[in-house]
Amino acid sequence: MSKDAIKRLVRLFGASKAPTTRDISRPIPPEVDYTLRPQDLDQYKELHWQIIGENTAASSSFSTFRLITWNIDFQAPGGAVRMATALQYLKQLVSEAPPELPIAIMLQEMTRIDLQLIQNAAWVRERFNVTDKTTMQRDGLFVDLLVRSGDNERNQKVVIRLCNTHLESLRSDPPLRPAQLAVVIKQLHDPSVRGGLVAGDFNAIQDFDRTLHGENGLKDAYLELGGQEDSEEGYTWGQQVPTWLRERYGCTRMDKVLYCGDLRVDGLQRIGVGVKVEESERAKLRNAGAMEYVIDHYGLMADVTVV
């Protein structure tokens, strides 16, 4: 998150064992730990990354911010090359935004090498605080922003909660994604929070995934802005995968931005469309049987306003 925008209350939500039920009214099994846990937040200063704590107040006179979410496949060949290209692309997106506009970037499937590349990037060091997640434990990473409220209460500061997550990718019976999202929603609907937003890879590959946002009191930014299901304009996965894979699984809208409370999404667009690794690296990927694209997912970029 941009350095001047964050309240810096960053917490890690443990969800490594999801409840195996779609009935979200049922209690969470006692063996599942869904406790919010403090997560380190780092800022680059004095030539190295330093932990600045979970609850350091910062100037937050803004009421509009930009959100970027992108899943960078950790299993694809040439991971470091792909991540380096992705960072160059993200740098361009950030540089094109108004300098006063706060930006939050949510990335999924990060490896240790990816995190190191992020920390080494000069533009990240100059503008962003960083934190990370655990590996393949389906956690949700929450960040609380202390921001200016809407027109009627200009001088009041309110808490907006953001969540970066990657829901279960596999089919199961009973399914896991509804239970995982239900627990995230509990945190977004906390009475102390004026508005909440969850974004990332929702792995929306089954029919029930289409209604999860409504069942949990959330708005789907794509649909709210007039998008239609099963349309080429909405797909975020399938266009940049090998033909055999697309023919087997089709194209889907896996990646989403969902929100609730006093938030409004004013614009949403896909990112990473057609972005390929450097020409010098493409032959190596082709020889490995991989695509030349940075990643199989399109990302999303949304402009969000506190109302």
C-alpha positions as CSV (number, residue, x, y, z in Angstrom):
1,M,0.0,0.0,0.0
2,S,1.2,3.5,-0.7
3,K,3.2,4.8,2.2
4,D,1.0,7.8,2.9
5,A,-2.3,6.0,2.8
6,I,-2.3,3.2,5.3
7,K,-3.4,3.2,8.9
8,R,-0.9,0.3,9.1
9,L,-3.0,-2.1,11.0
10,V,-2.1,-5.3,9.2
11,R,-3.4,-8.6,10.3
12,L,-3.1,-12.2,9.1
13,F,-6.3,-14.2,9.1
14,G,-5.6,-17.9,9.6
15,A,-7.7,-20.1,7.4
16,S,-5.6,-23.2,6.7
17,K,-8.4,-25.6,7.5
18,A,-11.7,-24.4,6.1
19,P,-15.1,-25.6,7.4
20,T,-16.4,-28.3,5.2
21,T,-20.0,-27.0,4.8
22,R,-21.9,-24.5,2.7
23,D,-24.2,-23.7,5.6
24,I,-22.5,-20.5,6.7
25,S,-24.9,-20.1,9.7
26,R,-23.4,-23.2,11.4
27,P,-20.6,-22.6,13.9
28,I,-17.0,-22.9,12.9
29,P,-15.5,-26.2,14.1
30,P,-13.5,-25.7,17.3
31,E,-10.3,-27.2,15.7
32,V,-10.2,-24.4,13.1
33,D,-8.3,-21.3,14.1
34,Y,-9.7,-18.2,12.5
35,T,-8.1,-15.7,14.8
36,L,-6.9,-12.4,13.4
37,R,-3.1,-12.3,14.0
38,P,-0.8,-9.3,13.8
39,Q,1.3,-9.3,10.7
40,D,4.6,-7.5,10.2
41,L,4.5,-4.4,8.0
42,D,7.8,-3.2,6.5
43,Q,8.9,0.2,5.2
44,Y,12.1,0.9,3.3
45,K,14.2,3.6,5.0
46,E,17.8,4.1,5.9
47,L,18.8,1.7,3.2
48,H,17.0,-1.4,4.4
49,W,13.5,-2.7,5.1
50,Q,12.4,-2.1,8.7
51,I,9.4,-3.4,10.6
52,I,7.3,-0.4,11.5
53,G,4.6,-2.2,13.5
54,E,1.0,-3.1,13.0
55,N,-0.7,0.1,14.2
56,T,1.2,3.2,13.1
57,A,-1.1,6.0,12.2
58,A,-0.4,8.0,9.0
59,S,-1.8,10.9,7.1
60,S,-5.0,9.8,5.4
61,S,-6.9,12.7,4.0
62,F,-7.9,10.8,0.9
63,S,-11.3,9.2,0.2
64,T,-10.4,7.6,-3.2
65,F,-7.8,5.0,-3.8
66,R,-6.8,2.5,-6.6
67,L,-6.7,-1.2,-6.0
68,I,-4.6,-3.7,-8.2
69,T,-4.9,-7.4,-7.8
70,W,-3.0,-10.1,-9.8
71,N,-2.3,-13.8,-9.4
72,I,1.2,-14.7,-10.5
73,D,1.3,-18.5,-11.0
74,F,4.0,-19.9,-8.8
75,Q,4.1,-23.2,-10.8
76,A,4.8,-21.8,-14.2
77,P,8.4,-22.2,-15.6
78,G,10.7,-19.2,-15.5
79,G,9.2,-17.8,-12.4
80,A,11.8,-15.2,-11.7
81,V,11.7,-13.9,-15.3
82,R,8.0,-13.7,-15.2
83,M,7.9,-11.9,-11.9
84,A,10.5,-9.4,-13.1
85,T,8.4,-8.6,-16.2
86,A,5.3,-8.4,-14.0
87,L,7.0,-5.8,-11.8
88,Q,8.1,-3.7,-14.7
89,Y,4.5,-3.7,-15.9
90,L,3.2,-2.8,-12.5
91,K,5.7,0.0,-12.3
92,Q,4.3,1.4,-15.5
93,L,0.7,1.2,-14.1
94,V,1.8,3.0,-10.9
95,S,3.7,5.7,-12.8
96,E,0.6,6.4,-15.0
97,A,-1.6,7.1,-11.9
98,P,-1.8,10.6,-10.4
99,P,1.0,10.9,-7.9
100,E,-1.4,11.8,-5.1
101,L,-3.6,8.7,-5.6
102,P,-3.0,6.0,-3.0
103,I,-2.6,2.6,-4.5
104,A,-2.9,-0.9,-2.9
105,I,-1.4,-3.9,-4.8
106,M,-2.6,-7.4,-3.9
107,L,-0.6,-10.3,-5.4
108,Q,-1.3,-14.0,-5.0
109,E,0.9,-17.1,-5.3
110,M,4.1,-15.3,-4.2
111,T,7.2,-17.4,-3.8
112,R,10.3,-16.4,-1.7
113,I,12.0,-15.3,-4.9
114,D,9.0,-13.2,-5.9
115,L,9.0,-11.5,-2.5
116,Q,12.7,-10.8,-2.8
117,L,12.3,-9.3,-6.3
118,I,9.5,-7.1,-4.9
119,Q,11.7,-5.9,-2.0
120,N,14.5,-5.1,-4.4
121,A,12.5,-3.0,-6.8
122,A,13.4,0.7,-6.3
123,W,9.9,1.9,-7.2
124,V,8.4,-0.3,-4.5
125,R,11.0,0.9,-1.9
126,E,10.2,4.5,-2.7
127,R,6.4,4.4,-2.6
128,F,5.1,1.3,-0.8
129,N,5.0,-0.5,2.5
130,V,5.0,-4.3,2.1
131,T,3.8,-7.4,3.9
132,D,3.4,-11.0,2.8
133,K,1.4,-14.2,3.5
134,T,2.0,-17.8,4.4
135,T,2.4,-20.5,1.8
136,M,-0.7,-22.4,0.5
137,Q,-2.6,-22.1,3.7
138,R,-5.5,-20.1,2.2
139,D,-5.1,-17.2,4.6
140,G,-6.7,-13.8,4.1
141,L,-4.4,-10.8,4.5
142,F,-6.3,-7.8,6.0
143,V,-5.2,-4.2,5.9
144,D,-7.2,-1.5,7.7
145,L,-7.1,2.0,6.2
146,L,-8.0,5.1,8.2
147,V,-9.6,7.4,5.6
148,R,-11.8,10.4,5.2
149,S,-15.5,9.7,5.1
150,G,-17.9,10.9,2.5
151,D,-19.3,14.3,1.7
152,N,-21.6,14.5,4.7
153,E,-18.8,14.0,7.3
154,R,-15.6,15.4,5.7
155,N,-13.8,15.8,9.0
156,Q,-14.5,12.3,10.2
157,K,-12.0,9.4,9.8
158,V,-13.4,5.9,9.3
159,V,-11.9,2.5,8.9
160,I,-11.9,0.7,5.6
161,R,-10.8,-2.9,5.6
162,L,-9.2,-4.6,2.6
163,C,-8.6,-8.3,2.2
164,N,-6.3,-10.1,-0.2
165,T,-7.1,-13.7,-0.6
166,H,-6.9,-16.8,-2.8
167,L,-9.8,-19.2,-2.3
168,E,-9.5,-23.0,-2.7
169,S,-8.7,-24.0,-6.3
170,L,-10.0,-27.5,-6.3
171,R,-13.5,-28.9,-6.5
172,S,-14.6,-30.7,-3.3
173,D,-17.8,-32.1,-1.8
174,P,-18.8,-30.3,0.2
175,P,-17.1,-27.3,-1.4
176,L,-14.6,-25.2,0.6
177,R,-14.8,-21.8,-1.1
178,P,-18.3,-20.8,0.4
179,A,-17.0,-21.4,3.9
180,Q,-13.8,-19.6,3.3
181,L,-15.5,-16.5,1.9
182,A,-18.1,-16.6,4.7
183,V,-15.3,-16.2,7.3
184,V,-13.7,-13.4,5.4
185,I,-17.1,-11.6,5.3
186,K,-17.3,-11.8,9.0
187,Q,-14.3,-9.5,9.3
188,L,-15.6,-7.1,6.6
189,H,-18.9,-6.7,8.4
190,D,-17.2,-5.9,11.7
191,P,-19.1,-3.1,13.4
192,S,-15.9,-1.0,13.7
193,V,-15.5,-1.1,9.9
194,R,-17.3,1.4,7.7
195,G,-16.6,-0.4,4.4
196,G,-14.9,-3.7,3.4
197,L,-13.4,-5.0,0.2
198,V,-12.0,-8.5,-0.7
199,A,-10.1,-9.1,-3.9
200,G,-8.0,-11.8,-5.4
201,D,-8.3,-15.2,-7.1
202,F,-11.7,-16.6,-6.2
203,N,-11.3,-19.7,-8.4
204,A,-14.9,-19.3,-9.5
205,I,-15.2,-22.5,-11.5
206,Q,-18.6,-23.8,-10.4
207,D,-22.1,-22.6,-10.6
208,F,-22.5,-21.8,-6.9
209,D,-19.5,-19.4,-7.2
210,R,-21.7,-17.0,-9.1
211,T,-24.0,-16.3,-6.2
212,L,-21.5,-16.2,-3.3
213,H,-21.2,-12.5,-3.2
214,G,-24.9,-11.9,-2.9
215,E,-25.4,-14.6,-0.3
216,N,-22.8,-12.9,1.8
217,G,-24.0,-9.3,1.4
218,L,-21.3,-8.2,-1.1
219,K,-21.4,-6.4,-4.4
220,D,-19.5,-7.7,-7.3
221,A,-17.7,-4.7,-8.9
222,Y,-17.8,-6.2,-12.4
223,L,-21.5,-6.9,-12.3
224,E,-22.3,-3.6,-10.6
225,L,-20.6,-1.7,-13.5
226,G,-22.8,-3.5,-16.0
227,G,-20.7,-6.6,-16.8
228,Q,-22.3,-9.9,-17.8
229,E,-21.4,-13.4,-16.8
230,D,-20.1,-15.7,-19.6
231,S,-18.8,-12.7,-21.6
232,E,-15.4,-12.3,-23.2
233,E,-15.0,-9.0,-21.5
234,G,-15.2,-10.5,-18.0
235,Y,-13.0,-13.5,-18.3
236,T,-9.7,-13.4,-16.3
237,W,-8.4,-16.9,-17.0
238,G,-8.2,-19.0,-20.1
239,Q,-7.1,-16.6,-22.8
240,Q,-3.4,-16.9,-22.0
241,V,-3.0,-20.6,-21.5
242,P,-2.1,-23.3,-24.0
243,T,-4.9,-24.3,-26.4
244,W,-5.4,-27.8,-24.9
245,L,-5.8,-26.3,-21.5
246,R,-8.4,-23.7,-22.7
247,E,-10.3,-26.4,-24.6
248,R,-10.4,-28.6,-21.5
249,Y,-11.5,-26.0,-18.9
250,G,-12.7,-23.1,-21.0
251,C,-12.4,-19.4,-20.0
252,T,-13.7,-18.2,-16.5
253,R,-13.9,-15.1,-14.4
254,M,-11.8,-16.4,-11.6
255,D,-10.6,-13.0,-10.3
256,K,-12.9,-10.6,-8.6
257,V,-13.3,-7.4,-6.6
258,L,-16.1,-7.7,-4.0
259,Y,-17.2,-5.0,-1.6
260,C,-19.7,-3.8,1.0
261,G,-20.6,-0.9,3.2
262,D,-19.8,2.7,2.4
263,L,-17.7,2.0,-0.7
264,R,-18.3,2.5,-4.4
265,V,-16.2,1.2,-7.3
266,D,-16.1,3.8,-10.0
267,G,-14.0,1.9,-12.5
268,L,-12.7,-1.6,-13.2
269,Q,-10.4,-2.9,-15.9
270,R,-8.4,-6.0,-16.6
271,I,-4.6,-5.7,-16.5
272,G,-1.9,-7.9,-17.9
273,V,-3.6,-8.5,-21.1
274,G,-1.1,-9.7,-23.7
275,V,1.9,-8.9,-21.6
276,K,4.8,-11.2,-22.4
277,V,8.3,-11.8,-21.1
278,E,11.2,-10.2,-22.7
279,E,12.0,-11.4,-26.3
280,S,15.3,-12.9,-25.2
281,E,13.5,-15.2,-22.7
282,R,10.7,-16.4,-24.9
283,A,12.6,-19.2,-26.6
284,K,13.5,-20.8,-23.2
285,L,9.8,-20.8,-22.2
286,R,8.7,-22.3,-25.6
287,N,11.4,-25.0,-25.2
288,A,9.9,-25.8,-21.7
289,G,6.5,-26.1,-23.3
290,A,5.2,-22.9,-21.6
291,M,3.5,-19.8,-22.9
292,E,5.3,-16.5,-23.4
293,Y,2.8,-14.5,-21.4
294,V,3.8,-13.3,-18.0
295,I,1.0,-15.3,-16.5
296,D,-2.2,-17.2,-17.2
297,H,-4.4,-14.8,-15.3
298,Y,-5.5,-11.3,-16.1
299,G,-5.4,-9.0,-13.1
300,L,-7.9,-6.3,-12.1
301,M,-7.5,-2.6,-11.4
302,A,-10.3,-0.8,-9.6
303,D,-10.8,2.8,-8.5
304,V,-12.6,2.9,-5.1
305,T,-14.3,5.8,-3.3
306,V,-15.5,6.0,0.3
307,V,-19.0,7.4,0.2
